[in-house]
């Protein structure tokens, strides 16, 4: 969600099929105008990418994953 504000929440899904499950989370974040990003990264197929994402979260300003 591009809001022009610093992104505070990172939503990480293992596959696109998880999107329905995360829809309610996205609705709540929008309701409270909390900036977030959504990424689809499988820890099983791409563990190094998931590790890098998590390790870089704090540096990028994310407060919640």
TAWODA-V261421 format. One record per backbone hydrogen bond with DSSP energy under -1.0 kcal/mol. NH is the residue of the N-H (numbers start at 1). CO is the residue of the C=O. E is the energy in kcal/mol with one decimal. If there is no record, write none. Layout:
<<NH & CO & E> <NH & CO & E>>
This chain:
<<8 & 35 & -1.3> <9 & 35 & -1.5> <10 & 64 & -3.0> <11 & 37 & -3.2> <13 & 39 & -2.8> <18 & 15 & -1.9> <19 & 16 & -1.9> <22 & 18 & -1.7> <26 & 22 & -2.2> <27 & 23 & -2.2> <28 & 24 & -2.1> <29 & 25 & -2.4> <30 & 26 & -2.4> <31 & 27 & -2.5> <32 & 28 & -2.0> <33 & 30 & -1.4> <34 & 29 & -2.9> <37 & 9 & -2.1> <39 & 11 & -2.7> <41 & 13 & -2.5> <46 & 42 & -3.0> <50 & 46 & -2.1> <51 & 47 & -2.5> <52 & 48 & -2.4> <53 & 49 & -2.4> <54 & 50 & -2.5> <55 & 51 & -2.7> <56 & 52 & -1.9> <60 & 56 & -1.8> <61 & 58 & -1.4> <62 & 57 & -2.3> <63 & 8 & -3.6> <64 & 8 & -1.8>>
